[in-house]
Structures are given as structure tokens and as C-alpha cells.
Amino acid sequence: MDYAALAQAMLQAIPAEISGKTAASKDGAGSLVLVATPIGHRGDITLRALVTLAQADLILCEDTRQSGALLRAYGIATPLLSYNEHNAAAREGEILDRAQRGACIALVSDAGTPVISDPGWRLVSACRAANIVVTACPGPVAQVTGLVVSGLPPQPYLFAGFLPARAAARRQELAPWAALPATLVFYEAPSRLAASLADMLTVCGDRPAAVARELTKLHEECRVGNLSVLAAHYAVTPPK
């Protein structure tokens, strides 16, 4: 599908109340807009996200190559600036200065909703401390997508991000949550999945669980079963 042509047609047809410079504050000062991007399927981006990215003065992203590919797919030429865990502290002053001088700055992650598992929360905190307007264009987020397709109880649930890479630290972090009456949601790298499932089984018991991967993509999979079954499966069938 020609997403660039489709996006340009949609941008021309959207209502005036959406097409205004959504990142601007009422007094003309700059602002920071957190823009959710697709977690896999490019068609999942919202109209408001397209407008904001097209009209922003600058887009902050984790990886300019990855975000650049998304922007090119939609025919958006807004300048990109890398903002990630390696340069966040060094870039913060420059970003705040541009926003205070009136720039409308969008923040995206490599996929999904920014701030969830990237250093964006520090920038949001700094902007609020500097009285810079912060708003968001909501959209896809992997943790919620995985939760709702899993069939596990959605209320309550606890999102705990990435577990430690080492087994001892991982088990120590899991321990306080073992008795929590909630669905626990984690992100994990493919290379550590089998080990993490084994540790979850040891610490949390043989409770129902699900492994969701490649969400919204061609090879989407959500495998459901008790932790013992999932740990045994991925021990001999590591995911890509």
C-alpha cells in the first residue's frame, strides 16, 4: 500500500479543528507532544499523530533510521533529532531551550507510546518544571495490546517493564509480586525468554500465562498456557 499517498490525501481531507498546529499552546509558546507510533503495522498510526508529526518543528526519536523510515512511508519531512538513553542528559538543555523559544517538539519511541520504556519521562518532568506545555497523541502500546489478546484477567494488572538480565536479580525482583492478585506484564528479549519463564515458574508457581510476540505483524503469535508449559516450549523452541 502507498501509505505516503494515502496519508497526504487524509491530511488534506481532515477537519479544520484537527489540522491546526496541534502541538502549539494557546499563548504561542512551544510545547512537547508525546506521539504514539505503530508497534508493527504501519496502518495503526492515527490521523492526529500524522498531523502532529507533519506540523511539528522537530521530532525527537530513539533511532533516526527507524523513525526516518516511518516518516518516509507517510511522506513527512519534519527534521529528526536522536534522543535516547545514551544522549538524553546532553540533549535536554537544547530541547528545553528550543521549546521555550516557541518550537513545537514531538517525541516518539521506536514503536508504540513514548515514555513507557525509554528516557522520555525525564524530558516530560523537565518540561513541566520549566512550565512548558506537555500533551499527548495517544495510540498503540505493546503492553496493552498483548494483555487484551491474551485472555488473562485485565483488571487489575501490573506492568513491570524489563526484568534484570541475570537470574539471581530477576528472581529477587519477581519475589514481591508472586502473591500479588493481578496479571503481571513484562517485556523480554527473545534470547532471555526461556530463562525468564523458568524463573517465573520457580518464583510465582505454575500460574496461567501468555507470551505475545510480533503483535500486529504478519507472524503475530500469542501462546497461552501455564508457566510450566510455556517454559518447556520455549526452552526447546526459542523465538526469533
GUTORZA-269740 format. One record per residue: residue in three letters; x, y, z of N, C-alpha, C in turn; residue number from 1. Coordinates in Angstrom, 3 decimals. Layout:
N
    aa         nx         ny         nz        cax        cay        caz         cx         cy         cz     i
   ALA          X          Y          Z          X          Y          Z          X          Y          Z   NUM
...
END
This chain:
240
    aa         nx         ny         nz        cax        cay        caz         cx         cy         cz     i
   MET      0.838     -1.196      0.000      0.000      0.000      0.000      0.877      1.252      0.000     1
   ASP      0.467      2.273     -0.751      1.208      3.535     -0.795      0.737      4.406      0.376     2
   TYR      1.369      4.223      1.530      0.956      4.952      2.723      1.199      6.451      2.581     3
   ALA      2.248      6.840      1.852      2.535      8.266      1.695      1.399      8.964      0.967     4
   ALA      0.931      8.377     -0.134     -0.165      8.976     -0.887     -1.452      8.978     -0.070     5
   LEU     -1.689      7.887      0.640     -2.878      7.810      1.482     -2.828      8.863      2.587     6
   ALA     -1.664      9.011      3.210     -1.521      9.992      4.284     -1.742     11.408      3.772     7
   GLN     -1.163     11.731      2.622     -1.337     13.078      2.089     -2.795     13.358      1.756     8
   ALA     -3.500     12.356      1.233     -4.920     12.529      0.929     -5.725     12.743      2.197     9
   MET     -5.400     11.989      3.252     -6.114     12.131      4.519     -5.827     13.476      5.162    10
   LEU     -4.569     13.924      5.083     -4.212     15.208      5.692     -4.950     16.359      5.034    11
   GLN     -5.210     16.241      3.750     -5.932     17.296      3.035     -7.425     17.266      3.329    12
   ALA     -7.927     16.104      3.754     -9.369     15.953      3.928     -9.830     16.087      5.368    13
   ILE     -8.908     16.133      6.324     -9.330     16.129      7.726     -9.933     17.472      8.131    14
   PRO    -10.787     17.477      9.154    -11.449     18.709      9.594    -10.464     19.758     10.090    15
   ALA    -10.875     21.011     10.017    -10.002     22.124     10.396     -9.599     22.064     11.857    16
   GLU    -10.490     21.571     12.728    -10.153     21.553     14.155     -9.038     20.566     14.459    17
   ILE     -8.809     19.598     13.563     -7.705     18.664     13.743     -6.445     19.178     13.072    18
   SER     -6.593     19.898     11.973     -5.435     20.278     11.168     -4.669     21.475     11.697    19
   GLY     -5.175     22.144     12.754     -4.412     23.232     13.345     -3.120     22.719     13.945    20
   LYS     -2.211     23.596     14.291     -0.920     23.160     14.822     -1.125     22.582     16.208    21
   THR     -1.390     21.281     16.240     -1.833     20.634     17.471     -0.803     20.694     18.572    22
   ALA      0.468     20.898     18.229      1.497     20.912     19.261      1.642     22.265     19.937    23
   ALA      0.987     23.299     19.426      1.173     24.643     19.965      0.291     24.897     21.178    24
   SER      0.792     25.670     22.100     -0.019     26.077     23.235     -0.761     27.356     22.884    25
   LYS     -1.729     27.724     23.711     -2.596     28.845     23.371     -1.866     30.177     23.320    26
   ASP     -0.823     30.342     24.116     -0.141     31.627     24.157      1.001     31.723     23.152    27
   GLY      1.121     30.729     22.260      2.162     30.780     21.236      3.492     30.225     21.669    28
   ALA      3.613     29.825     22.945      4.863     29.220     23.401      4.989     27.813     22.823    29
   GLY      6.164     27.263     22.931      6.379     25.929     22.414      5.799     24.872     23.336    30
   SER      5.917     23.601     22.912      5.386     22.518     23.722      6.015     21.199     23.317    31
   LEU      5.773     20.193     24.135      6.237     18.838     23.874      5.018     17.955     23.696    32
   VAL      4.970     17.213     22.592      3.850     16.310     22.332      4.374     14.883     22.251    33
   LEU      3.825     13.998     23.074      4.192     12.588     23.057      3.316     11.894     22.023    34
   VAL      3.931     11.368     20.977      3.178     10.820     19.847      3.377      9.310     19.766    35
   ALA      2.291      8.558     19.898      2.362      7.105     19.770      2.471      6.728     18.293    36
   THR      3.336      5.769     18.003      3.523      5.285     16.636      3.235      3.785     16.597    37
   PRO      3.042      3.197     15.423      2.691      1.777     15.337      3.720      0.870     16.002    38
   ILE      3.233     -0.232     16.597      4.135     -1.218     17.187      4.547     -2.261     16.152    39
   GLY      3.970     -2.198     14.971      4.309     -3.146     13.918      3.640     -2.775     12.612    40
   HIS      2.322     -2.795     12.600      1.560     -2.494     11.392      1.484     -0.979     11.187    41
   ARG      2.026     -0.507     10.076      2.081      0.944      9.850      0.709      1.582      9.723    42
   GLY     -0.297      0.804      9.406     -1.636      1.363      9.283     -2.259      1.746     10.603    43
   ASP     -1.597      1.444     11.716     -2.172      1.740     13.034     -1.906      3.155     13.519    44
   ILE     -1.227      3.971     12.758     -0.982      5.347     13.190     -2.274      6.152     13.096    45
   THR     -2.459      7.125     13.986     -3.696      7.903     13.994     -3.576      9.142     13.106    46
   LEU     -4.728      9.693     12.730     -4.736     10.928     11.940     -4.064     12.063     12.703    47
   ARG     -4.376     12.171     13.991     -3.801     13.258     14.786     -2.295     13.110     14.896    48
   ALA     -1.803     11.867     14.990     -0.363     11.655     15.033      0.279     12.123     13.725    49
   LEU     -0.328     11.807     12.598      0.211     12.242     11.304      0.265     13.763     11.216    50
   VAL     -0.814     14.411     11.646     -0.853     15.879     11.606      0.235     16.465     12.495    51
   THR      0.353     15.945     13.701      1.327     16.471     14.653      2.749     16.290     14.145    52
   LEU      3.059     15.110     13.634      4.408     14.847     13.124      4.716     15.711     11.901    53
   ALA      3.715     15.946     11.067      3.926     16.757      9.861      4.109     18.226     10.200    54
   GLN      3.452     18.704     11.263      3.472     20.130     11.563      4.445     20.511     12.674    55
   ALA      5.006     19.537     13.357      5.973     19.843     14.410      7.223     20.488     13.823    56
   ASP      7.921     21.254     14.632      9.179     21.855     14.191     10.328     20.861     14.274    57
   LEU     10.198     19.872     15.159     11.260     18.893     15.388     10.649     17.629     15.964    58
   ILE     11.199     16.475     15.562     10.771     15.194     16.121     11.953     14.550     16.830    59
   LEU     11.776     14.261     18.118     12.786     13.540     18.889     12.486     12.047     18.787    60
   CYS     13.519     11.248     18.552     13.298      9.817     18.392     14.479      9.034     18.948    61
   GLU     14.250      7.765     19.266     15.330      6.915     19.775     16.361      6.640     18.684    62
   ASP     15.896      6.289     17.502     16.773      5.902     16.390     16.287      6.610     15.128    63
   THR     17.090      7.524     14.590     16.660      8.297     13.420     16.437      7.414     12.200    64
   ARG     17.127      6.284     12.130     16.937      5.387     10.984     15.558      4.748     11.023    65
   GLN     15.169      4.279     12.190     13.875      3.617     12.306     12.730      4.604     12.155    66
   SER     12.811      5.736     12.855     11.746      6.732     12.738     11.747      7.376     11.355    67
   GLY     12.936      7.518     10.756     13.017      8.075      9.411     12.283      7.220      8.406    68
   ALA     12.358      5.909      8.559     11.646      5.005      7.643     10.137      5.190      7.779    69
   LEU      9.652      5.365      9.018      8.223      5.587      9.224      7.781      6.905      8.592    70
   LEU      8.553      7.964      8.804      8.189      9.262      8.238      8.189      9.230      6.713    71
   ARG      9.184      8.570      6.134      9.229      8.478      4.668      8.027      7.727      4.123    72
   ALA      7.582      6.711      4.864      6.427      5.936      4.422      5.178      6.796      4.327    73
   TYR      5.130      7.864      5.138      3.969      8.749      5.134      4.254     10.099      4.486    74
   GLY      5.400     10.240      3.860      5.715     11.480      3.158      5.906     12.672      4.070    75
   ILE      6.425     12.448      5.279      6.626     13.526      6.258      8.104     13.877      6.306    76
   ALA      8.407     15.173      6.200      9.801     15.615      6.099     10.280     16.416      7.302    77
   THR      9.584     16.364      8.410      9.995     17.091      9.610     11.378     16.617     10.079    78
   PRO     12.266     17.535     10.473     13.602     17.140     10.938     13.552     16.225     12.154    79
   LEU     14.506     15.297     12.215     14.624     14.351     13.318     15.866     14.653     14.148    80
   LEU     15.780     14.404     15.453     16.936     14.518     16.346     16.906     13.322     17.281    81
   SER     18.030     12.600     17.392     18.053     11.431     18.260     17.976     11.860     19.722    82
   TYR     17.166     11.128     20.478     17.027     11.346     21.914     16.829      9.968     22.534    83
   ASN     17.865      9.467     23.209     17.804      8.124     23.760     18.581      8.065     25.071    84
   GLU     18.680      6.867     25.637     19.310      6.722     26.947     20.778      7.138     26.951    85
   HIS     21.406      7.157     25.775     22.826      7.491     25.706     23.087      9.002     25.641    86
   ASN     22.118      9.787     25.136     22.382     11.220     24.972     21.319     12.105     25.623    87
   ALA     20.396     11.499     26.379     19.285     12.274     26.947     19.767     13.440     27.794    88
   ALA     20.714     13.193     28.674     21.187     14.257     29.565     21.847     15.385     28.786    89
   ALA     22.621     15.040     27.766     23.323     16.050     26.980     22.375     16.868     26.113    90
   ARG     21.268     16.264     25.689     20.342     16.934     24.765     19.273     17.751     25.480    91
   GLU     19.070     17.522     26.753     17.940     18.121     27.449     17.941     19.642     27.384    92
   GLY     19.087     20.270     27.638     19.154     21.727     27.639     18.781     22.319     26.296    93
   GLU     19.297     21.743     25.225     18.983     22.217     23.872     17.486     22.101     23.578    94
   ILE     16.892     20.978     23.978     15.473     20.754     23.711     14.615     21.744     24.482    95
   LEU     14.917     21.933     25.765     14.156     22.888     26.571     14.282     24.301     26.005    96
   ASP     15.472     24.662     25.577     15.681     25.997     25.019     14.835     26.213     23.775    97
   ARG     14.797     25.216     22.894     14.005     25.350     21.666     12.520     25.451     21.982    98
   ALA     12.050     24.663     22.948     10.638     24.726     23.321     10.299     26.077     23.942    99
   GLN     11.176     26.586     24.775     10.923     27.884     25.414     10.937     29.029     24.406   100
   ARG     11.612     28.817     23.281     11.622     29.839     22.221     10.499     29.633     21.205   101
   GLY      9.577     28.708     21.511      8.370     28.578     20.686      8.286     27.353     19.817   102
   ALA      9.267     26.474     19.849      9.231     25.293     18.988      8.196     24.285     19.486   103
   CYS      7.529     23.677     18.544      6.612     22.577     18.838      7.369     21.282     18.577   104
   ILE      7.645     20.527     19.619      8.517     19.357     19.537      7.709     18.096     19.802   105
   ALA      7.843     17.128     18.897      7.176     15.831     19.065      8.201     14.818     19.561   106
   LEU      7.766     13.935     20.435      8.621     12.858     20.941      8.007     11.524     20.563   107
   VAL      8.784     10.664     19.897      8.329      9.320     19.558      9.343      8.305     20.081   108
   SER      8.909      7.068     20.234      9.823      5.980     20.544      9.995      5.148     19.282   109
   ASP     10.807      4.108     19.359     10.988      3.253     18.181      9.670      2.622     17.760   110
   ALA      8.810      2.349     18.718      7.496      1.767     18.432      6.604      1.949     19.640   111
   GLY      5.334      2.224     19.388      4.386      2.360     20.488      4.379      3.732     21.125   112
   THR      4.029      3.768     22.400      3.874      5.028     23.125      5.169      5.416     23.813   113
   PRO      5.665      6.618     23.571      6.904      7.040     24.237      6.724      7.153     25.746   114
   VAL      7.857      7.109     26.458      7.977      7.233     27.909      7.816      5.875     28.604   115
   ILE      7.078      4.922     28.007      6.815      3.641     28.653      8.116      2.898     28.975   116
   SER      9.031      2.806     28.004     10.298      2.096     28.262     11.459      2.801     27.582   117
   ASP     11.473      4.122     27.700     12.567      4.934     27.172     12.758      6.130     28.119   118
   PRO     13.772      6.959     27.908     14.052      8.041     28.873     13.132      9.259     28.756   119
   GLY     12.067      9.145     27.999     11.188     10.291     27.782     10.597     10.881     29.043   120
   TRP     10.410     10.058     30.083      9.802     10.592     31.310     10.660     11.682     31.926   121
   ARG     11.974     11.589     31.767     12.847     12.640     32.316     12.619     13.960     31.587   122
   LEU     12.422     13.878     30.267     12.177     15.093     29.490     10.815     15.682     29.848   123
   VAL      9.815     14.838     30.025      8.493     15.320     30.430      8.598     16.038     31.775   124
   SER      9.304     15.459     32.713      9.470     16.065     34.031     10.182     17.409     33.922   125
   ALA     11.236     17.474     33.086     11.983     18.718     32.923     11.128     19.793     32.266   126
   CYS     10.315     19.402     31.287      9.436     20.369     30.615      8.396     20.916     31.590   127
   ARG      7.839     20.056     32.400      6.835     20.527     33.360      7.464     21.459     34.390   128
   ALA      8.693     21.149     34.799      9.385     22.018     35.751      9.664     23.383     35.146   129
   ALA      9.829     23.420     33.803     10.105     24.674     33.109      8.831     25.335     32.581   130
   ASN      7.664     24.829     32.995      6.364     25.371     32.577      6.156     25.298     31.066   131
   ILE      6.687     24.262     30.448      6.457     24.001     29.032      5.272     23.057     28.909   132
   VAL      4.348     23.373     28.025      3.148     22.552     27.845      3.536     21.155     27.374   133
   VAL      2.951     20.135     28.018      3.150     18.741     27.619      1.787     18.122     27.343   134
   THR      1.654     17.502     26.175      0.408     16.828     25.828      0.743     15.547     25.075   135
   ALA     -0.278     14.802     24.673     -0.022     13.512     24.036     -1.024     13.221     22.934   136
   CYS     -0.558     12.502     21.922     -1.419     11.916     20.891     -1.446     10.418     21.180   137
   PRO     -2.474      9.912     21.834     -2.476      8.502     22.245     -2.594      7.558     21.059   138
   GLY     -2.175      6.316     21.313     -2.225      5.324     20.251     -1.701      3.986     20.728   139
   PRO     -1.069      3.231     19.852     -0.654      1.860     20.187      0.337      1.801     21.348   140
   VAL      0.211      0.725     22.131      1.189      0.422     23.176      1.210     -1.096     23.320   141
   ALA      2.401     -1.680     23.267      2.530     -3.139     23.194      1.975     -3.849     24.423   142
   GLN      2.196     -3.286     25.607      1.758     -3.977     26.829      0.252     -4.174     26.851   143
   VAL     -0.502     -3.165     26.442     -1.962     -3.264     26.455     -2.446     -4.192     25.343   144
   THR     -1.823     -4.100     24.175     -2.201     -4.979     23.069     -1.999     -6.442     23.456   145
   GLY     -0.850     -6.748     24.051     -0.590     -8.109     24.486     -1.571     -8.571     25.548   146
   LEU     -1.893     -7.683     26.476     -2.808     -8.031     27.566     -4.201     -8.375     27.038   147
   VAL     -4.720     -7.546     26.138     -6.110     -7.745     25.716     -6.284     -8.957     24.809   148
   VAL     -5.243     -9.387     24.106     -5.387    -10.570     23.246     -5.069    -11.858     23.992   149
   SER     -4.515    -11.752     25.199     -4.063    -12.938     25.924     -5.197    -13.739     26.552   150
   GLY     -6.294    -13.083     26.878     -7.374    -13.744     27.590     -7.156    -13.817     29.093   151
   LEU     -6.051    -13.263     29.579     -5.808    -13.209     31.022     -6.600    -12.051     31.633   152
   PRO     -6.900    -12.105     32.924     -7.702    -11.042     33.547     -7.036     -9.671     33.363   153
   PRO     -7.756     -8.695     32.825     -7.164     -7.378     32.571     -7.198     -6.437     33.766   154
   GLN     -7.963     -6.773     34.803     -8.102     -5.895     35.962     -7.990     -6.710     37.245   155
   PRO     -7.067     -6.331     38.116     -6.002     -5.351     37.893     -4.836     -5.998     37.166   156
   TYR     -3.980     -5.150     36.615     -2.729     -5.663     36.048     -1.597     -4.727     36.410   157
   LEU     -0.385     -5.286     36.441      0.812     -4.512     36.768      1.796     -4.639     35.622   158
   PHE      2.194     -3.507     35.050      3.229     -3.511     34.032      4.557     -3.245     34.708   159
   ALA      5.521     -4.160     34.532      6.796     -4.061     35.245      7.991     -3.879     34.320   160
   GLY      7.762     -3.611     33.053      8.861     -3.349     32.139      9.749     -4.567     31.929   161
   PHE     11.061     -4.327     31.777     12.023     -5.401     31.565     12.542     -5.932     32.895   162
   LEU     12.669     -7.238     33.001     13.284     -7.851     34.171     14.803     -7.795     34.043   163
   PRO     15.542     -7.912     35.154     17.006     -7.938     35.081     17.504     -9.094     34.215   164
   ALA     18.687     -8.908     33.651     19.246     -9.921     32.754     19.780    -11.133     33.507   165
   ARG     20.260    -10.949     34.725     20.841    -12.056     35.492     19.771    -12.768     36.314   166
   ALA     19.912    -14.098     36.398     18.883    -14.927     37.028     18.632    -14.548     38.482   167
   ALA     19.687    -14.360     39.269     19.514    -14.061     40.687     18.754    -12.752     40.891   168
   ALA     19.132    -11.731     40.138     18.454    -10.437     40.248     17.019    -10.528     39.742   169
   ARG     16.820    -11.331     38.715     15.480    -11.492     38.143     14.543    -12.146     39.163   170
   ARG     15.008    -13.191     39.811     14.184    -13.865     40.815     13.911    -12.957     42.013   171
   GLN     14.893    -12.179     42.382     14.714    -11.255     43.501     13.646    -10.212     43.168   172
   GLU     13.632     -9.737     41.928     12.637     -8.734     41.546     11.248     -9.342     41.437   173
   LEU     11.171    -10.604     41.014      9.872    -11.267     40.885      9.234    -11.573     42.235   174
   ALA     10.058    -11.811     43.246      9.571    -12.301     44.532      8.445    -11.465     45.153   175
   PRO      8.561    -10.117     45.208      7.490     -9.336     45.847      6.162     -9.406     45.100   176
   TRP      6.211     -9.751     43.814      4.982     -9.764     43.008      4.314    -11.126     42.965   177
   ALA      4.964    -12.159     43.494      4.458    -13.520     43.351      3.053    -13.686     43.923   178
   ALA      2.777    -13.029     45.033      1.471    -13.177     45.681      0.499    -12.063     45.305   179
   LEU      0.909    -11.170     44.417      0.045    -10.053     44.032     -1.147    -10.569     43.226   180
   PRO     -2.379    -10.245     43.613     -3.558    -10.727     42.884     -3.820     -9.895     41.632   181
   ALA     -2.912     -9.998     40.677     -3.012     -9.205     39.456     -2.284     -9.924     38.327   182
   THR     -2.655     -9.596     37.103     -1.910    -10.073     35.942     -0.635     -9.253     35.828   183
   LEU      0.500     -9.918     35.729      1.793     -9.253     35.630      2.212     -9.201     34.160   184
   VAL      2.656     -8.042     33.706      3.045     -7.859     32.309      4.508     -7.420     32.255   185
   PHE      5.301     -8.137     31.467      6.723     -7.843     31.319      7.087     -7.740     29.843   186
   TYR      8.127     -6.981     29.559      8.798     -7.033     28.258     10.028     -7.920     28.425   187
   GLU     10.355     -8.703     27.405     11.539     -9.544     27.489     12.162     -9.734     26.116   188
   ALA     13.488     -9.823     26.085     14.217    -10.077     24.847     14.091    -11.545     24.470   189
   PRO     14.045    -11.873     23.172     13.917    -13.278     22.755     14.985    -14.181     23.347   190
   SER     16.208    -13.686     23.449     17.310    -14.517     23.933     17.176    -14.882     25.409   191
   ARG     16.370    -14.138     26.173     16.217    -14.399     27.608     14.844    -14.962     27.966   192
   LEU     13.987    -15.157     26.975     12.609    -15.544     27.266     12.529    -16.864     28.022   193
   ALA     13.209    -17.898     27.540     13.125    -19.217     28.178     13.591    -19.158     29.630   194
   ALA     14.707    -18.481     29.878     15.235    -18.369     31.237     14.286    -17.592     32.136   195
   SER     13.692    -16.532     31.608     12.764    -15.735     32.412     11.504    -16.533     32.756   196
   LEU     10.986    -17.303     31.798      9.808    -18.127     32.068     10.120    -19.176     33.148   197
   ALA     11.311    -19.758     33.082     11.711    -20.737     34.095     11.786    -20.099     35.479   198
   ASP     12.324    -18.881     35.540     12.400    -18.182     36.823     11.011    -17.796     37.326   199
   MET     10.131    -17.393     36.423      8.754    -17.069     36.817      8.066    -18.297     37.394   200
   LEU      8.287    -19.448     36.776      7.703    -20.687     37.279      8.216    -20.988     38.685   201
   THR      9.516    -20.818     38.905     10.115    -21.088     40.207      9.589    -20.146     41.282   202
   VAL      9.496    -18.864     40.952      9.136    -17.855     41.954      7.623    -17.713     42.120   203
   CYS      6.889    -17.742     41.002      5.458    -17.421     41.029      4.550    -18.650     41.027   204
   GLY      5.123    -19.825     40.808      4.292    -21.015     40.734      3.742    -21.228     39.334   205
   ASP      3.039    -22.328     39.172      2.565    -22.704     37.829      1.237    -22.031     37.512   206
   ARG      1.292    -20.741     37.339      0.091    -19.944     37.089     -0.157    -19.779     35.593   207
   PRO     -1.380    -19.439     35.178     -1.665    -19.190     33.764     -0.850    -18.002     33.250   208
   ALA     -0.421    -18.091     32.003      0.421    -17.036     31.431      0.244    -17.014     29.917   209
   ALA      0.855    -16.038     29.289      0.808    -15.918     27.832      2.095    -15.258     27.361   210
   VAL      2.544    -15.649     26.180      3.672    -14.997     25.519      3.152    -14.438     24.199   211
   ALA      3.200    -13.117     24.073      2.726    -12.449     22.858      3.916    -11.834     22.139   212
   ARG      4.035    -12.086     20.850      5.161    -11.538     20.092      4.720    -11.180     18.675   213
   GLU      5.517    -10.363     18.009      5.222     -9.925     16.638      3.808     -9.347     16.533   214
   LEU      3.365     -8.664     17.576      1.999     -8.152     17.611      1.733     -7.188     16.451   215
   THR      0.608     -7.351     15.810      0.106     -6.583     14.651      0.881     -6.877     13.377   216
   LYS      1.867     -7.762     13.421      2.671     -8.075     12.247      2.185     -9.364     11.595   217
   LEU      2.821     -9.738     10.488      2.410    -10.907      9.712      2.462    -12.192     10.533   218
   HIS      3.513    -12.346     11.352      3.697    -13.575     12.117      3.299    -13.406     13.582   219
   GLU      2.241    -12.649     13.842      1.768    -12.438     15.205      1.456    -13.776     15.877   220
   GLU      1.841    -13.878     17.136      1.596    -15.097     17.901      1.294    -14.746     19.342   221
   CYS      0.298    -15.399     19.914      0.022    -15.308     21.346     -0.180    -16.727     21.841   222
   ARG      0.818    -17.262     22.523      0.776    -18.634     23.022      0.355    -18.587     24.498   223
   VAL     -0.717    -19.300     24.823     -1.298    -19.267     26.163     -1.171    -20.645     26.816   224
   GLY     -0.850    -20.655     28.099     -0.757    -21.910     28.845     -0.164    -21.648     30.203   225
   ASN     -0.102    -22.650     31.042      0.558    -22.476     32.337      2.049    -22.220     32.132   226
   LEU      2.670    -21.599     33.112      4.096    -21.276     33.000      4.943    -22.517     32.731   227
   SER      4.587    -23.650     33.295      5.367    -24.871     33.065      5.345    -25.264     31.594   228
   VAL      4.198    -25.123     30.959      4.062    -25.471     29.539      4.837    -24.487     28.664   229
   LEU      4.704    -23.213     28.961      5.390    -22.192     28.160      6.904    -22.286     28.345   230
   ALA      7.352    -22.482     29.567      8.787    -22.593     29.815      9.368    -23.790     29.075   231
   ALA      8.658    -24.915     29.078      9.140    -26.110     28.385      9.169    -25.890     26.873   232
   HIS      8.158    -25.221     26.347      8.100    -24.974     24.898      9.249    -24.102     24.428   233
   TYR      9.444    -22.964     25.103     10.466    -22.026     24.632     11.878    -22.465     24.989   234
   ALA     12.015    -23.450     25.874     13.336    -23.999     26.162     13.887    -24.773     24.959   235
   VAL     12.974    -25.357     24.187     13.405    -26.118     23.006     13.059    -25.430     21.696   236
   THR     12.227    -24.374     21.766     11.834    -23.626     20.563     12.017    -22.141     20.818   237
   PRO     13.259    -21.667     20.836     13.492    -20.241     21.113     12.892    -19.362     20.037   238
   PRO     12.267    -18.245     20.434     11.659    -17.345     19.446     12.719    -16.561     18.693   239
   LYS     12.373    -16.103     17.492     13.271    -15.250     16.734     13.227    -13.854     17.314   240
END
